[in-house]
Amino acid sequence: MAGYIGTKAVNLSTTGADINGNANVDGTLDVTGSVTAGDVNITGPSPVLTLTDDDTASEYTKIENSSGATFITSRNGAGNGAIILSGQGGGVTDEYARFISSGNFGIGDTNPAEALSVTGNITATGNVTANDMFITGATPVLRLTDTDGTDEYTNIANINGSTRIDSRDGAANGTIVFRGFGGGVLDEYARFDITGQLGIGTLSPSAVLDLGAGTSGRGLCWGNSASAVYSNIWSSYSSARTTIGNGLRGSTSVSSGFESSVSSSWAKSAMSVGTGIVQFYTDAASTVAVGTAVTPTERMRINANGAITLGGGTGATQGSLSIYPNYSTGSGNFVAPTPMSYHNRAGSASVGTACLFQDNGGTVGSITYTNTSTSYFTTSDYRLKENITPIEGAGDIVKAMRPATYNFIGDGQWHDGFIADELQELHPRLVSGTKDSMVDEEYEVTPAVEATYDAEGVELTPAVPSVMGTRSVPDYQQVDYSKLTPILTAALKEALTKIEVLEAQNATFETRLAALEATP
């Protein structure tokens, strides 16, 4: 059968239609079956080529040009259809990429879960903008290559569950820099140089970890949270000083100052190492906001000359140990194993002072020693005294004393001495304290408990501060046996005076007796 489409002859048969040459169709052309042609030009206001799969209703593909834009539309019944790009070399379909019904695009992935999913390598020249990017593979790598030079690139990879950032600068290692870009201004945070040294606050790290230099103090800190950073190491504000603190951090505005790094009740402490000096500080438990200025008390220092000072003050003598007890009460003590203090020097017969006691700069006592003996002195200069009178009644006091032998309950050892309250009744200045006196002391009821964390650093249990309580304990009386010496001396003098009188009387009696015996 023969006919025409437009002005062209068409031969029709039961198997199809053959058109020799070009055919121009005004309107819509519907073809059921195959179309084999050299070129097909579809022209119109919004020309469309529709490929319909008539196995099921509303399954088709439209290729359309509208206003210069090319649209490829796929429909699958009531839903969106997939758009698949593939090759068919050798009669075998080889898929390149596809859009699925959700609009996600997959290259090498037939069911992309993200807007863009690529299985294999991606090479991009220019910018890539995306919300999220997922790279999946045995050893997935994202490479950023700088084409200005040779072998200048950054690799971000995951290998066996470990994240790796590799930097190459030609034949050498590359620098890795961390920075911010707020307001369009680059602000460097830290960097690894080509030797692997980490610098924070410096562009040229000179050590494995270099925190740089600055006027606001730099440091390391670790703790439970922003409100509980217990441990800090920092360089102090505008000074060559390194400090380790617990509950304390360096002030960013006060020279050599401290700030609280804990908002809960906490007893704070610090050790500061400066130029030729080491200082130790403590502060009583208190509750202040993080960043609040704190002034801990210096408890100990070691000077460049080796002098050690406890309780404040500077300590001047080389190799000396100076103790500055509380100035208002004068209390100060050693608590240490036996022997708790050594004083050792090269052999010398000269007198050395092992301990010097002062009050407001004036000497009130000392302990001295030579190569053979030790002496204990207390100030007794006449220029320090007034109202000097002889001791009276010393003999009566001594006669009333009750020397005793006893053992101490604590160690069971036997001693000779006096009972303090009995001696106090006879001479109060020999004894300190009051009979059966009690004193309140603070003690730890329950110890502090540190917070616990899981492997990701999430707090499992919070920190619990120690609980302190007060209890009443005996305030034991003490005897100063050295003060017995004047009493015993006065009593002995009274006794010697009486003995001298008795001896004189006895001599008189003996003379008279001899005279009587000589008389016939």
C-alpha positions as CSV (number, residue, x, y, z in Angstrom):
1,M,0.0,0.0,0.0
2,A,1.3,3.5,-0.9
3,G,0.5,6.9,0.6
4,Y,1.9,10.3,1.6
5,I,3.1,12.0,4.8
6,G,3.1,15.6,3.8
7,T,4.6,15.6,0.3
8,K,6.7,12.4,0.7
9,A,5.7,9.0,-0.5
10,V,5.2,6.3,2.1
11,N,5.1,2.6,1.5
12,L,2.9,0.8,4.1
13,S,2.9,-2.9,4.8
14,T,1.9,-5.2,7.6
15,T,5.3,-4.8,9.2
16,G,5.6,-1.0,9.2
17,A,6.2,2.0,7.0
18,D,9.1,3.1,4.9
19,I,9.8,6.8,4.1
20,N,12.3,7.7,1.6
21,G,13.9,11.1,2.3
22,N,12.8,13.7,4.8
23,A,9.2,13.8,6.2
24,N,7.7,16.9,7.7
25,V,4.7,16.4,9.9
26,D,2.5,19.3,11.0
27,G,0.9,18.3,14.3
28,T,1.3,15.2,16.4
29,L,2.8,12.0,15.1
30,D,1.9,8.8,17.0
31,V,3.9,5.7,16.2
32,T,3.4,2.3,17.7
33,G,6.4,0.2,17.0
34,S,10.0,1.0,16.0
35,V,11.2,4.0,14.2
36,T,14.4,3.9,12.3
37,A,15.6,7.2,10.8
38,G,18.7,9.2,10.1
39,D,17.7,12.4,11.8
40,V,14.5,13.3,13.5
41,N,13.8,17.0,14.0
42,I,10.8,17.9,16.1
43,T,9.9,21.6,15.9
44,G,7.3,23.6,17.7
45,P,6.7,26.1,20.5
46,S,7.6,23.4,23.1
47,P,8.4,20.3,21.1
48,V,8.1,17.0,22.9
49,L,9.2,13.5,22.1
50,T,7.2,11.0,24.2
51,L,8.2,7.3,24.5
52,T,5.2,5.4,26.0
53,D,5.4,1.9,27.4
54,D,1.9,0.5,26.8
55,D,2.3,-2.5,29.1
56,T,1.0,-0.4,32.0
57,A,-0.9,2.9,32.0
58,S,1.0,6.1,32.4
59,E,4.5,4.8,31.9
60,Y,6.4,7.1,29.6
61,T,9.4,9.3,29.0
62,K,9.2,12.8,27.7
63,I,12.1,14.7,26.1
64,E,11.1,18.4,25.8
65,N,12.7,21.7,24.9
66,S,11.0,24.7,26.5
67,S,12.4,28.2,26.3
68,G,15.8,26.8,25.4
69,A,15.8,24.4,28.4
70,T,15.9,20.6,27.9
71,F,13.6,18.6,30.1
72,I,13.7,14.8,30.5
73,T,10.6,13.6,32.3
74,S,10.0,10.0,33.5
75,R,6.6,8.7,34.8
76,N,5.9,5.4,36.3
77,G,2.1,5.1,36.8
78,A,1.1,7.4,39.7
79,G,4.7,8.0,40.7
80,N,7.9,9.4,39.4
81,G,10.0,7.3,37.1
82,A,13.7,6.6,37.1
83,I,16.0,8.1,34.5
84,I,18.8,5.8,33.7
85,L,21.9,6.6,31.6
86,S,23.6,3.6,30.2
87,G,25.7,2.2,27.3
88,Q,25.0,-0.9,25.2
89,G,28.2,-1.8,23.5
90,G,28.2,-5.3,22.2
91,G,24.5,-5.6,23.0
92,V,25.2,-5.6,26.7
93,T,23.6,-2.8,28.8
94,D,26.2,-1.0,31.0
95,E,24.6,1.5,33.4
96,Y,26.5,4.7,34.0
97,A,24.2,6.6,36.3
98,R,20.5,7.1,37.3
99,F,18.0,9.4,38.9
100,I,15.6,7.4,41.1
101,S,12.0,8.5,41.9
102,S,13.2,10.5,44.9
103,G,15.4,12.7,42.7
104,N,18.6,11.2,44.2
105,F,21.4,10.7,41.6
106,G,23.6,7.7,41.7
107,I,26.8,7.0,39.7
108,G,27.7,3.4,40.1
109,D,24.9,3.2,42.7
110,T,21.5,1.9,41.6
111,N,19.7,2.9,44.8
112,P,21.3,6.2,45.9
113,A,20.3,7.2,49.4
114,E,21.6,10.8,49.1
115,A,21.2,13.6,46.6
116,L,24.4,12.5,45.0
117,S,25.9,9.0,45.5
118,V,29.0,7.9,43.7
119,T,30.7,4.5,43.8
120,G,34.2,4.9,42.6
121,N,36.5,7.9,42.2
122,I,35.4,11.4,41.5
123,T,37.6,14.0,39.9
124,A,36.4,17.6,40.0
125,T,38.0,20.8,38.6
126,G,36.3,23.8,40.2
127,N,34.0,24.1,43.2
128,V,31.7,21.5,44.6
129,T,28.8,22.7,46.7
130,A,26.7,20.2,48.8
131,N,25.0,19.9,52.1
132,D,26.3,16.5,52.9
133,M,28.7,14.3,50.9
134,F,29.2,10.6,51.6
135,I,32.1,8.7,50.1
136,T,31.9,4.9,50.5
137,G,34.4,2.3,49.7
138,A,37.1,-0.1,51.1
139,T,39.4,2.9,51.7
140,P,37.5,6.0,50.7
141,V,39.6,9.1,49.9
142,L,38.7,12.7,49.2
143,R,41.7,14.4,47.5
144,L,42.1,18.1,47.0
145,T,44.8,18.9,44.4
146,D,46.4,22.3,43.9
147,T,47.3,22.4,40.2
148,D,49.6,25.4,40.7
149,G,52.4,23.0,41.6
150,T,53.4,19.4,41.2
151,D,52.2,16.8,43.8
152,E,50.5,19.4,46.0
153,Y,47.4,17.8,47.5
154,T,45.4,16.9,50.6
155,N,43.9,13.5,51.2
156,I,41.1,12.9,53.7
157,A,40.7,9.2,54.0
158,N,39.1,6.5,56.2
159,I,41.3,3.4,56.5
160,N,40.2,0.5,58.8
161,G,38.0,2.9,60.8
162,S,40.7,5.5,61.3
163,T,40.4,9.0,59.8
164,R,43.6,10.2,58.1
165,I,44.5,13.6,56.8
166,D,47.5,13.6,54.6
167,S,49.2,16.7,53.2
168,R,51.9,16.7,50.5
169,D,53.9,19.6,49.2
170,G,55.8,18.3,46.2
171,A,58.6,15.9,47.4
172,A,58.1,17.0,51.1
173,N,55.5,16.7,53.8
174,G,52.8,19.4,53.7
175,T,51.6,21.6,56.5
176,I,48.1,21.0,58.0
177,V,46.5,24.2,59.2
178,F,43.2,24.6,61.2
179,R,41.5,28.0,60.9
180,G,38.2,29.9,61.0
181,F,36.8,32.2,58.3
182,G,34.3,34.2,60.3
183,G,33.3,37.5,58.6
184,G,35.5,36.6,55.7
185,V,38.7,37.0,57.7
186,L,41.0,34.0,58.2
187,D,41.8,33.3,61.8
188,E,44.3,30.5,62.4
189,Y,43.7,28.2,65.3
190,A,46.6,25.7,65.1
191,R,48.9,23.9,62.6
192,F,51.1,20.8,62.2
193,D,54.4,21.7,60.5
194,I,56.2,19.4,58.1
195,T,58.0,17.7,61.1
196,G,54.8,16.9,62.9
197,Q,55.1,19.6,65.5
198,L,51.8,21.1,66.7
199,G,51.6,24.8,67.1
200,I,48.6,26.6,68.8
201,G,48.9,30.3,68.7
202,T,52.2,30.2,66.7
203,L,53.0,29.9,63.0
204,S,56.4,28.3,63.7
205,P,56.1,25.6,66.4
206,S,59.5,24.8,68.0
207,A,58.5,21.8,70.0
208,V,56.2,18.7,69.7
209,L,53.5,21.0,71.3
210,D,54.1,24.8,71.2
211,L,51.4,27.0,72.7
212,G,53.1,30.1,71.4
213,A,53.6,33.4,73.2
214,G,51.0,36.0,74.1
215,T,50.0,38.6,76.7
216,S,46.8,36.8,77.8
217,G,48.3,33.6,79.1
218,R,48.0,30.3,77.3
219,G,47.4,26.8,78.7
220,L,46.0,23.3,78.6
221,C,42.9,22.3,80.6
222,W,40.9,19.2,81.2
223,G,37.9,18.4,83.4
224,N,34.3,17.4,83.5
225,S,32.6,20.3,81.7
226,A,32.7,24.0,81.1
227,S,31.7,24.6,84.7
228,A,34.1,22.0,86.1
229,V,37.6,22.2,84.6
230,Y,39.7,20.9,87.5
231,S,43.2,20.7,86.0
232,N,45.0,23.5,84.1
233,I,48.5,24.3,82.9
234,W,49.2,27.8,81.7
235,S,51.8,30.5,81.2
236,S,50.9,33.5,83.3
237,Y,49.9,36.9,82.0
238,S,52.9,39.0,80.9
239,S,55.4,37.0,82.9
240,A,57.9,34.1,82.4
241,R,55.9,31.8,84.7
242,T,54.3,28.4,84.2
243,T,51.6,27.3,86.6
244,I,49.8,24.0,87.3
245,G,46.4,24.6,88.9
246,N,43.6,22.5,90.3
247,G,40.3,24.5,90.3
248,L,42.4,27.5,89.2
249,R,43.3,29.0,85.8
250,G,45.4,31.9,84.6
251,S,43.8,35.3,84.6
252,T,43.7,37.0,81.2
253,S,43.7,40.5,82.6
254,V,45.5,40.6,86.0
255,S,49.3,40.1,86.1
256,S,50.3,36.9,87.8
257,G,46.6,36.5,88.8
258,F,44.3,33.5,89.2
259,E,40.7,32.8,88.2
260,S,38.4,30.0,89.3
261,S,37.9,27.3,86.8
262,V,35.2,25.5,88.9
263,S,31.7,26.7,89.7
264,S,31.1,24.2,92.5
265,S,32.5,24.3,96.1
266,W,36.1,23.3,95.7
267,A,39.4,23.7,97.6
268,K,41.8,25.1,95.0
269,S,45.6,24.8,94.7
270,A,48.4,25.6,92.3
271,M,52.2,25.3,91.8
272,S,53.9,28.1,89.9
273,V,57.4,27.9,88.4
274,G,59.0,31.3,87.6
275,T,62.5,32.6,87.0
276,G,64.5,30.9,89.8
277,I,61.5,30.4,92.0
278,V,58.9,27.8,92.7
279,Q,55.7,28.8,94.6
280,F,52.9,26.7,96.0
281,Y,49.4,28.1,96.7
282,T,46.2,26.8,98.3
283,D,42.7,28.2,98.8
284,A,39.9,27.1,101.1
285,A,36.8,25.5,99.6
286,S,34.5,28.2,98.2
287,T,31.7,28.5,95.5
288,V,32.4,31.2,92.9
289,A,31.5,31.5,89.3
290,V,34.0,30.4,86.6
291,G,36.2,33.3,85.7
292,T,35.9,35.0,89.1
293,A,39.2,36.4,90.4
294,V,40.7,34.3,93.2
295,T,43.6,35.1,95.5
296,P,45.0,31.9,96.9
297,T,47.5,32.0,99.8
298,E,51.1,31.2,99.2
299,R,52.1,28.3,101.4
300,M,55.6,27.5,100.3
301,R,58.3,28.7,98.0
302,I,61.8,27.5,96.9
303,N,64.1,30.3,95.9
304,A,67.0,30.3,93.4
305,N,69.5,29.9,96.2
306,G,67.8,26.8,97.5
307,A,66.1,28.4,100.4
308,I,62.8,26.9,101.3
309,T,60.1,29.0,102.9
310,L,56.9,27.6,104.5
311,G,53.9,29.8,105.4
312,G,54.9,32.9,103.4
313,G,57.8,35.3,103.4
314,T,60.8,35.2,101.1
315,G,63.6,33.2,102.9
316,A,67.0,34.6,102.2
317,T,69.7,32.3,103.5
318,Q,71.1,29.8,101.0
319,G,69.9,26.3,101.7
320,S,67.9,27.4,104.7
321,L,64.4,26.3,105.8
322,S,62.3,29.2,107.0
323,I,58.9,28.7,108.7
324,Y,56.5,31.6,108.9
325,P,53.6,30.5,111.0
326,N,50.3,32.3,111.3
327,Y,51.3,35.7,112.6
328,S,48.2,36.2,114.7
329,T,48.5,33.0,116.7
330,G,52.1,32.0,116.2
331,S,51.0,28.4,115.4
332,G,53.2,26.3,113.2
333,N,54.3,22.7,113.2
334,F,56.2,19.8,111.6
335,V,54.3,16.6,110.9
336,A,56.7,14.0,109.4
337,P,58.1,10.5,109.9
338,T,61.0,10.0,112.4
339,P,63.5,11.7,112.0
340,M,61.4,14.5,110.7
341,S,64.3,17.0,110.2
342,Y,68.0,16.6,109.4
343,H,70.7,19.2,110.0
344,N,73.9,17.9,108.6
345,R,77.1,19.8,107.8
346,A,80.8,19.1,107.2
347,G,82.7,18.4,110.4
348,S,83.3,21.7,112.3
349,A,84.0,22.7,115.8
350,S,82.3,26.1,115.3
351,V,78.8,26.8,116.5
352,G,76.1,26.4,113.9
353,T,72.5,27.6,114.3
354,A,70.1,24.8,113.3
355,C,67.0,26.8,114.1
356,L,66.3,30.4,114.9
357,F,63.0,31.6,116.4
358,Q,61.9,35.1,115.8
359,D,59.0,37.3,116.5
360,N,58.5,40.3,114.3
361,G,62.2,40.1,113.3
362,G,63.5,39.9,116.9
363,T,65.2,36.7,118.1
364,V,63.4,34.9,120.9
365,G,65.2,31.5,120.9
366,S,67.6,29.2,119.0
367,I,68.9,25.7,118.7
368,T,72.7,25.5,118.0
369,Y,75.2,22.7,117.7
370,T,78.8,22.0,117.3
371,N,80.6,18.8,116.3
372,T,79.9,17.3,119.7
373,S,76.8,18.8,121.3
374,T,73.5,20.6,120.8
375,S,72.3,23.6,122.9
376,Y,68.8,25.0,123.3
377,F,68.5,28.7,124.1
378,T,65.6,31.1,124.9
379,T,65.9,34.8,125.1
380,S,66.7,36.1,128.7
381,D,68.4,39.4,128.3
382,Y,67.9,41.8,131.3
383,R,67.1,44.6,128.8
384,L,63.9,42.8,128.0
385,K,62.7,42.5,131.6
386,E,61.1,44.6,134.3
387,N,59.6,44.0,137.8
388,I,62.4,41.6,138.7
389,T,61.8,40.1,142.2
390,P,63.1,36.9,143.9
391,I,61.0,33.8,143.9
392,E,59.4,33.2,147.2
393,G,57.9,30.0,148.6
394,A,59.7,27.8,146.2
395,G,60.4,25.2,148.8
396,D,56.7,24.9,149.7
397,I,55.9,24.4,146.0
398,V,58.5,21.7,145.6
399,K,57.4,19.9,148.7
400,A,53.8,19.9,147.3
401,M,54.9,18.5,144.0
402,R,54.1,14.9,143.3
403,P,56.7,13.3,141.0
404,A,55.4,10.1,139.5
405,T,56.3,7.2,137.2
406,Y,53.7,6.3,134.6
407,N,53.3,5.0,131.0
408,F,51.5,6.7,128.1
409,I,48.4,5.0,126.8
410,G,49.3,5.5,123.2
411,D,52.7,3.7,123.2
412,G,52.9,2.0,126.6
413,Q,56.3,3.4,127.3
414,W,57.3,4.4,130.9
415,H,58.2,7.9,131.9
416,D,59.0,10.0,134.9
417,G,57.3,13.3,135.3
418,F,54.3,15.2,136.7
419,I,50.5,15.3,136.2
420,A,49.8,18.5,134.4
421,D,46.7,19.7,136.2
422,E,48.3,18.9,139.6
423,L,51.4,20.9,138.7
424,Q,49.2,23.8,137.4
425,E,47.5,24.2,140.8
426,L,51.0,24.7,142.4
427,H,52.5,26.9,139.6
428,P,50.2,27.9,136.7
429,R,53.0,29.2,134.5
430,L,54.5,25.7,134.2
431,V,51.4,24.3,132.4
432,S,49.4,25.3,129.3
433,G,45.7,24.6,128.8
434,T,42.8,23.8,131.1
435,K,42.0,20.6,132.8
436,D,39.5,18.4,130.8
437,S,39.4,21.0,128.1
438,M,37.9,20.0,124.6
439,V,38.4,21.6,121.2
440,D,36.4,21.4,118.0
441,E,38.3,20.0,114.9
442,E,37.2,19.7,111.3
443,Y,37.4,16.2,109.7
444,E,36.4,14.5,106.5
445,V,33.2,12.6,106.9
446,T,33.1,11.3,103.3
447,P,35.9,11.8,100.7
448,A,35.4,13.5,97.4
449,V,34.4,11.4,94.5
450,E,35.6,12.2,90.9
451,A,33.2,12.2,88.0
452,T,33.2,9.2,85.6
453,Y,32.9,9.2,81.8
454,D,32.3,6.8,79.0
455,A,34.7,6.3,76.1
456,E,33.2,9.3,74.2
457,G,33.7,11.6,77.2
458,V,30.1,11.8,78.2
459,E,29.6,12.2,81.9
460,L,28.2,9.1,83.6
461,T,28.2,10.1,87.2
462,P,28.9,13.7,88.4
463,A,31.7,14.7,90.8
464,V,30.8,14.7,94.4
465,P,32.7,17.1,96.8
466,S,34.0,15.8,100.1
467,V,31.7,16.3,103.1
468,M,33.3,17.8,106.1
469,G,32.2,17.6,109.7
470,T,33.1,19.0,113.2
471,R,33.9,16.9,116.2
472,S,35.0,17.6,119.8
473,V,38.4,16.1,120.8
474,P,40.5,16.6,124.0
475,D,42.7,19.7,124.1
476,Y,45.5,18.1,126.1
477,Q,47.5,20.1,128.7
478,Q,51.3,20.5,128.3
479,V,54.1,21.0,130.8
480,D,57.2,23.2,130.1
481,Y,59.8,21.3,132.2
482,S,62.4,23.9,131.5
483,K,60.4,26.4,133.7
484,L,60.8,24.0,136.6
485,T,64.5,25.0,136.8
486,P,64.0,28.4,138.5
487,I,61.6,26.9,141.0
488,L,63.9,24.0,141.8
489,T,66.9,26.4,142.0
490,A,65.0,28.8,144.4
491,A,63.9,25.8,146.5
492,L,67.5,24.5,146.6
493,K,68.7,28.0,147.6
494,E,66.1,28.1,150.4
495,A,67.3,24.6,151.5
496,L,70.9,25.6,151.3
497,T,70.3,28.7,153.4
498,K,68.6,26.5,156.0
499,I,71.4,24.0,155.8
500,E,74.0,26.7,156.3
501,V,72.0,28.0,159.4
502,L,71.8,24.5,160.8
503,E,75.5,23.8,160.1
504,A,76.4,27.1,162.0
505,Q,74.1,26.1,164.8
506,N,75.6,22.6,164.9
507,A,79.1,24.0,165.0
508,T,78.1,26.2,168.0
509,F,76.5,23.2,169.7
510,E,79.6,21.1,169.1
511,T,81.9,23.8,170.5
512,R,79.7,24.2,173.6
513,L,79.5,20.4,174.0
514,A,83.3,20.0,173.7
515,A,83.7,22.8,176.4
516,L,81.3,21.0,178.7
517,E,83.0,17.7,178.2
518,A,86.4,19.3,179.0
519,T,85.2,20.7,182.4
520,P,86.1,18.4,185.3
